Amino acid sequence: LARMEIDRENIGAALNRVETIRTEYAETTIAADIDSLTESLYARTEWRQVGRRRWETGPEGEFTAGEERVDGAILISPRELGDFTLTMEYRTNSPTGQGGVYFTYTGDGRLDRNALKVQLSNDAGVAPDPYCTGALFGSDAPRINAAGPQGEWNRAQISVRGIRLTVRINGRDVLNTPFSTGDRPREGYIALDGVSGGISYRRIILSDQAVVR
């Protein structure tokens, strides 16, 4: 059934079925087959590299931004979305490693001035504020800072429905807040930030449907 949903481009429904199978059939060959099916999902979104950064790539759809700063370096989604769910893992690789997920970007002007951003940083243990991991950058602090330490893979889920943003980090609900785009449209590109560098992203799945994880 999960493969059927993928063929129909119902990625959110497919992921929900995958998680059900993992939970209910964890010790069976069915669960093993699901791993290869999930792997195929990572290649379904063709992220476009923008800017002069040479991203390193690896298995499970991994992209790594080196430690040097490269202005304008992002990975951008192939199409604009209003409602979406992005699930992925990220890892900071240096003391100053940071990145994040931009959304509502129309493709015009400087991205940091024409989009909203969920921040991801190497800041495990730092008190929550509007600039830490899980924050709506510069605006809304997360309830908790759930980031893991440098070098450890973290799980992230970012969802937008209407004008409401929800963020989960490492299985914990950290942010649930309304947002405003001002005079910009709500629909826009999704972009992974590679400007500051020292960060890796992998297992990235972007869907325009709700995902329960």
C-alpha positions in Angstrom: 0.0 0.0 0.0 2.9 2.4 0.7 4.3 1.8 -2.8 0.9 2.5 -4.3 0.7 5.8 -2.5 4.2 6.7 -3.8 3.1 5.9 -7.3 0.1 8.2 -6.9 2.5 11.0 -5.6 0.7 10.8 -2.2 4.0 11.1 -0.3 2.5 12.1 3.0 0.1 9.1 3.0 3.0 6.8 2.0 5.1 8.0 4.9 2.3 7.5 7.3 1.9 3.9 6.1 5.7 3.4 6.3 5.7 4.5 10.0 2.7 2.2 10.8 4.5 -0.8 9.2 7.7 0.0 11.1 5.8 0.0 14.4 3.5 -3.0 13.9 5.9 -5.2 11.9 9.3 -4.2 13.3 10.7 -7.8 13.5 9.6 -9.0 10.1 10.9 -9.0 6.5 8.2 -6.5 5.6 10.0 -3.9 7.8 13.3 -4.6 6.0 11.6 -4.1 2.6 10.3 -0.8 3.8 13.8 0.5 4.4 14.6 0.2 0.7 11.3 1.8 -0.2 12.0 4.8 2.1 15.5 5.2 0.5 13.8 5.7 -2.9 11.8 8.6 -1.4 15.0 10.6 -0.7 15.6 11.0 -4.4 12.1 12.2 -5.4 12.7 15.9 -4.7 15.4 17.3 -6.9 17.0 20.0 -4.8 18.6 22.7 -7.0 22.0 24.1 -5.8 22.1 27.9 -5.9 25.3 29.9 -5.2 29.0 29.1 -5.4 29.2 26.4 -2.7 30.3 23.0 -3.8 28.1 20.7 -1.7 29.4 17.3 -0.8 26.9 14.5 -1.4 26.6 11.1 0.1 24.2 8.2 0.7 20.6 8.7 1.8 20.4 11.9 -0.1 23.0 13.6 2.0 24.2 17.2 1.3 27.1 18.7 3.3 28.1 22.3 3.4 31.7 22.8 4.3 32.8 25.0 7.2 33.6 28.1 5.1 31.0 30.8 4.7 29.5 31.1 1.2 27.0 33.8 0.7 23.9 32.9 -1.3 24.4 29.1 -0.9 21.2 27.2 -0.7 19.4 24.1 -1.9 16.0 25.1 -3.3 12.9 23.0 -4.0 11.7 22.4 -7.6 8.4 24.1 -7.0 6.6 26.6 -4.8 4.4 25.2 -2.0 1.9 26.7 0.5 1.1 23.8 2.8 4.0 21.4 3.2 5.7 18.9 5.5 9.5 18.5 5.4 11.1 15.6 7.3 14.8 15.2 7.4 17.9 14.6 9.6 20.6 17.3 10.1 24.0 17.4 11.8 26.2 20.2 12.7 29.9 19.6 12.0 31.8 22.5 13.5 31.5 24.8 16.6 29.8 27.5 14.5 27.9 25.1 12.2 24.4 26.3 11.5 21.7 26.3 8.8 18.0 26.0 8.6 14.9 25.8 6.4 13.5 28.8 4.6 9.9 28.9 3.4 7.5 31.3 1.6 10.4 32.4 -0.7 9.1 33.7 -4.0 12.5 33.5 -5.7 13.0 37.3 -5.8 15.4 39.3 -3.8 17.7 38.3 -0.9 16.3 35.1 0.6 17.1 36.2 4.2 14.9 39.3 3.7 12.2 37.7 1.6 11.4 34.4 3.4 10.8 33.0 6.9 13.3 30.6 8.4 13.3 27.7 11.0 16.8 27.9 12.6 19.1 24.8 13.1 22.3 25.4 15.0 25.1 23.8 17.0 23.6 25.0 20.3 22.7 22.0 22.4 21.9 23.0 25.9 21.4 26.7 25.1 18.3 28.3 26.6 15.5 28.8 24.0 15.4 32.2 22.3 14.3 33.5 18.9 17.6 32.5 17.3 18.2 28.9 18.6 17.4 25.6 17.0 13.7 25.2 16.4 12.9 29.0 16.4 11.1 30.9 13.8 14.2 33.0 13.3 14.2 36.4 14.9 10.5 36.1 15.8 9.3 33.1 17.9 11.4 31.1 20.4 10.8 27.3 20.6 9.2 25.9 23.8 12.4 23.9 24.3 15.8 23.6 22.6 15.9 19.9 21.6 19.1 20.0 19.6 21.7 17.2 20.0 25.4 17.8 20.3 27.8 18.5 17.4 28.4 15.5 15.2 25.1 13.8 16.1 22.3 13.4 13.6 19.1 15.1 14.7 15.6 14.4 13.4 13.5 17.4 12.2 9.9 17.8 11.0 8.7 21.2 9.8 5.0 21.6 8.8 3.0 24.5 7.5 -0.8 24.5 7.3 -2.4 27.7 6.4 -0.6 30.4 8.5 0.5 28.0 11.2 4.0 26.6 11.6 4.8 23.5 13.7 8.3 22.2 14.4 9.5 18.9 15.9 13.1 18.2 16.8 14.2 14.8 17.9 10.6 13.7 18.4 9.7 16.7 20.6 7.2 19.4 19.8 9.2 22.6 20.1 7.1 25.2 18.2 3.5 25.8 17.2 2.9 29.3 16.1 1.0 31.5 13.6 3.1 33.5 11.1 2.7 36.4 8.7 4.3 37.0 5.3 3.3 40.6 5.2 2.5 41.6 1.6 4.3 38.5 0.2 2.2 35.5 -0.9 2.2 32.6 1.4 3.2 30.1 -1.3 6.9 29.9 -2.1 10.0 27.8 -2.5 11.5 25.7 0.4 15.2 26.2 0.7 17.9 24.6 2.9 20.4 27.1 4.2 24.1 26.5 3.4 25.5 30.0 3.9 27.3 29.7 7.2 28.2 26.1 6.6 29.3 23.3 8.9 26.1 21.5 8.5 24.8 18.3 6.8 21.3 17.4 5.7 20.1 13.9 4.7 16.9 11.7 4.5 15.1 14.7 3.2 11.4 14.2 2.2 9.2 17.1 1.1 5.5 16.6 0.8 2.5 18.9 0.3 0.5 16.6 2.6 0.3 16.1 6.3 2.6 13.5 7.8 2.3 11.9 11.2 5.7 11.1 12.7 
